[in-house]
Amino acid sequence: MRKDLDYYLNQIQKLRVSPGPGGIKAPYQPLLLLSLIETIEQGLVLKNEFPLSPELIAIFIKYRTKLSSTYYQADIAQPFYHMSKKSDSFWHLTPKPGHEEVLASGGPLNKLNKLRDNILYGYFDEELFELLLSPISRNALISKLLDTWFPDKIDQIRSLLQVHEFEQLQFKLKEKGGAIYTTDQVDDLEHAVRDAAFRKNLISLYDHRCAFCHVRIVSYNSQNIVDGAHIKPFSKFRDNRYTNGLALCKNHHWAFDRGWFGIDNQYRITIPHDRLTEESAIESRSMQDFNGEQIVLPEQKDFYPSQEALTWHRQAWKIAS
Ligand SMILES: [Zn+2]
């Protein structure tokens, strides 16, 4: 059978839905498909590869909560995995290198952490992906999806399609300087999105540079070597304000989390002299060379790391200032 637009319009009608509470059918697969299409619509997709990105999760949550908070409760991992299981499915999963067997064994990967550990990304049939890139056929597919699965919510979804959920969350958080959460406030899925928004904002406040060594490397697909790091650990303090954060490269993030260095009240790097034995790589400075140097700071003072957090970190690791 030719895999053309008609073929996929027909496939959309055959998506599986699981019965929710009270026997109501919960269309998680249509909801996921809609979310995936929206990432294309938003220009977030460069090629036929769809990792479980915070942007995708944010879109899925947007629909799940705004369409019906009562029965759209599934984790995005369930449809992300199950949609690939149908024999003639147009959705497929690529395992991470070394994790091929986990996928081949058919063990269900229907939990977010399991999927993240084992799956690199999902992808569409090439034919379908081509159709989704073209605005005209994409619109035909969206219309079929809405007519079939959400006939009473078409207008609502059309207007939700215009809302860039992740960008909005990032913007809102930045306006507020971040947020502090109580443990029961957000579920795991929402936490993953909020955490990603916090880290992305934080990194851009530091111009994608490591506050310690100033390194800045950004790849073509916006991955970068710098992390958004917490000064006081999130697990204990639930503090996602930018004043509790620093942008640090992988090495210096790891070192900071183990108290290899602290930052004093003048924002200078403090390295206890008796803790490290090091031999630096060719042409690069040793860590201890940075002792006493000023860290990179955000442009706006409001976003500087707080003295309270930095003092907490020095005391926790017994670093004299
Ligand atoms: Zn660094």
Boltz pocket constraint, residues with backbone or C-beta under 6 A from the ligand:
constraints:
  - pocket:
      binder: B
      contacts: [[A, 210], [A, 211], [A, 212], [A, 213], [A, 214], [A, 215], [A, 248], [A, 249], [A, 250], [A, 251], [A, 252]]
      max_distance: 6.0
